[in-house]
């Protein structure tokens, strides 16, 4: 998955915190990754969106503020564009 950031490692995996993904209503040619909203979980001041990358069907989780969710007027099954705010990659020899 490439979300507009150069942080890919050799095996193609990037690690992104759900709140480090920017989401916007779908605009063709806008760049980033196209996804479809599969679930919306809004409780308190935060919302968590379950998305499916199109066309690859890769699951993606996004967190945003409830006010941002309301202002974007996002609904179940809406298509959206995703871009990275920040990502992390680790070398093959990285260990915790």
C-alpha positions in Angstrom: 0.0 0.0 0.0 1.4 3.4 -0.8 -0.4 6.4 0.8 1.8 9.1 -0.5 4.8 8.6 1.8 8.2 7.2 0.9 8.5 5.0 4.0 8.1 1.6 2.3 10.4 -1.2 3.4 11.6 -3.9 1.0 8.7 -6.3 1.7 6.2 -3.5 1.0 4.9 -3.0 4.6 4.5 0.3 6.3 3.3 0.8 9.8 0.9 3.7 10.4 -1.0 4.7 13.5 -4.7 5.1 12.7 -4.7 8.7 13.7 -1.8 9.4 11.2 -4.0 8.8 8.2 -5.7 11.8 6.6 -9.1 11.1 5.1 -11.1 13.1 2.6 -14.2 12.5 0.4 -13.2 10.7 -2.9 -12.0 12.9 -5.7 -10.7 11.0 -8.8 -7.0 11.7 -9.5 -6.5 13.3 -6.0 -3.7 10.9 -5.2 -3.2 8.7 -2.2 -5.2 5.5 -1.7 -8.9 5.0 -2.6 -10.9 3.2 0.0 -14.5 2.4 1.0 -15.9 2.9 4.4 -17.1 -0.5 5.8 -17.7 0.6 9.4 -18.1 3.7 11.6 -17.6 3.5 15.3 -18.2 6.9 16.9 -18.1 7.1 20.7 -17.2 10.2 22.7 -14.9 12.7 21.0 -13.2 10.1 18.7 -14.4 8.1 15.7 -12.8 5.0 14.3 -13.4 4.0 10.7 -13.0 0.6 9.2 -12.1 0.9 5.6 -11.3 -1.4 2.7 -8.7 -0.4 0.2 -9.9 -0.4 -3.4 -9.3 -2.5 -5.5 -7.1 -4.6 -3.2 -9.5 -5.1 -0.4 -6.8 -4.6 2.2 -8.3 -3.5 5.6 -7.3 -0.1 6.9 -8.3 1.6 10.2 -8.5 5.4 10.6 -9.1 7.5 13.7 -10.3 11.0 13.6 -12.2 13.4 15.8 -15.9 13.2 15.9 -16.1 16.8 14.8 -14.0 16.0 11.7 -16.3 13.1 10.9 -19.3 15.3 11.1 -17.7 18.1 9.0 -16.6 15.6 6.3 -20.2 14.1 6.3 -18.8 10.6 5.8 -21.3 7.7 5.6 -21.1 3.9 5.4 -20.0 2.7 1.9 -18.7 6.2 0.9 -15.5 6.2 -1.2 -12.7 8.2 0.3 -9.1 9.2 -0.4 -6.4 8.5 2.2 -3.0 10.1 2.6 -0.3 9.6 5.3 0.5 12.2 7.8 3.3 10.1 9.2 4.5 6.5 8.8 7.1 4.2 10.3 9.2 1.6 8.6 11.6 -0.8 10.2 14.7 -2.6 8.8 14.7 -6.4 8.6 17.1 -6.6 11.5 15.0 -4.4 13.8 14.1 -6.1 17.1 12.3 -4.9 20.2 
